[in-house]
Amino acid sequence: MDYDRFLSIIQREAGVDRQAAEAAARATLRTLAERLSNGQTRDLAEQLPPEAARWLPVDHQREKFHADEFLRRVAEREGTDVQTAERHAVAVFAALSRAVTAKEFEDAVSELPKDFWPLIEKGRRPEVPVMPYEEFLSRVADRAGLDEEGARRAAEAVLDTLAERIAGGEVRDLIKELPPELGPALERGKERTHGVARAMSLDEFLALVAEREGVSVDQAREHARAVLSTVHDAVTEKEFHDLTSELPRVYIEEFAHA
């Protein structure tokens, strides 16, 4: 597995951007190395991308601590709270389990106490295949009659605005199933409302999309249909149901079956 793929799993699982994913990987792997033996740390490092392996020091004094101390150290290294550190650590374990062989992963976690298992098991969820970014844009372009750059602007404007309209938790769930390149647009909308869904009429929604994309409201309507239809293609049925359950019926009638 290459480094970009390793980080993209963390981005999706934790619902963060690339910079935060890298910070989570660095903090979690460094702390994990403190808990593992030198030999096991070395074996993990040999199978990880070199950019990630550098965070696994292989010449250290092994320490014995439990999961609560593990998360405290991860949080301290990231400069965040323990709850956030737990979500990030789970995402890193998910990436780690896919980046190394099953035997190597089992050898590593066998050195950890039982109270680590909730973190590890949450990271073992089957990976949801993610539609490639280029394919997502291609489908938007075909549906809306746009070129690739126009499809990118439309996708970002629609998803940015959608992230204002839905709850922060649902935004994080969407980020996990959509191409990582779309994450920043969703994060912008979520940050604007601090994760609290903002009530807005369909007309207000379309006006914001039009303003952010720099097109007319009628064009924004067609582009929103194209983007949300492609979101439907890209995510699981459960996720799309969860998404549409947060939207008023008028939105569903306008977009869900476009």
Secondary structure by P-SEA (a helix, b strand, c coil): ccaaaaaaaaaaaacccaaaaaaaaaaaaaaaaaaccaaaaaaaaaacccccccccccbbbbbbbcaaaaaaaaaaaacccaaaaaaaaaaaaaaaaaaccaaaaaaaaccccccaaaaaaaacccccccccaaaaaaaaaaaacccaaaaaaaaaaaaaaaaaaccaaaaaaaaacccccaaaaaaaaaaaccccbbbbcaaaaaaaaaaaacccaaaaaaaaaaaaaaaaacccaaaaaaaaaaccaaaaaacccc
